[in-house]
Amino acid sequence: MDWSAFVGRLRSGRDLTADEGHALMRAMLAGEVHRTDVADLLLALKAKGETSDEIAGMLRAVREVSTAVLLEEATLEHAIDIV
C-alpha cells in the first residue's frame, strides 16, 4: 500500500473510495502504519473534507475488528457507551 499516494490524493482534493478507506483503516488498526503517517493522512482528510464513502469504508473496518459486548437487559439501563 502506497500510503504517500493516498495522502497526496487527499491533499490534491480527490476523494477515496469506500474500499480504499476500509483498507487504510485496517492498516491503521493493525499497527502497520507509523503514527506520523496516520497523522498526515487524517490531517489531509480533514482539510479536504470527509465523504460518506470514506467514512463508511473506515467504519466497516472498525466494526470488523471490534468486539461485541453482550449485556443483560437489566444492565442496559445503567450502561454507558464511552467509545
N, C-alpha and C positions, 0 to 999 in steps of 0.2 A: 504494500500500500504506500503510495507516494503522498505522504502527509503534506509536504510543502505544496504540492499541486492543488490539493483541496483548499488549503489556506489561500493560495494565490487566486483560485477561482472566487472564493468568497470576497476577498479584498477587491476584486475587479467587479463585484456586484452581481455575479452569477450565482444562481441557486443550485443546491444539491438535490438529488432525487431522494425519495424515502429510503431506498436501498442503500444509497451512499451514507445517509445519516445513520442508518442502522449499523453499517459496517464500522463507521467511525466511532460510534458509541460503544460497540462491542469491544473494539480495540482499547478504548479508554478504560472501560470497566475491567478488562483483563490485565491491565497494568502494562500493556505493550507499548505505551506511548509516554515519553518523558513529560513531566508536568509543565515545562516551559512550552512544549509543543501543544499541549492541551490548552494552555492559556492563550497562545497565538490563535488557535482555531476558534475558541469561544469569543475572543475579542473581535475577530473578523466577522463571525456570525452575528454578533450583537450590532456591529457597525453597519452591516448590510441589512439586517432585519431578518428575523427567522420566518420561514414559510411554514404552513401547516404540514406539508410533506416532510420537511426536515425534522420538525418536532415529532411527527408521527413515527418516523423511522427510528429516531433516538428513543422514544418512549417504548417502542416494541422491543428494542434491545434491553432496556432496563427491566421490563416485565419478564423477559426470558431468563434473566439471572436472579430475579427476586424470589424470595421465599415467602409463601403464603403463611400467614399466622391465623390459625383457626381458633376462634373463641366461642365459648358457650354463650347462649342468648343473654343470660343474666349478667355476664361480664361485659357485654357490648354496651350496656347503658353507662358504664363508668370508664370505658376505654377511650383513649385519646390517640389519634394518629399524629405523630410528631414528624413524620417524614414527608 
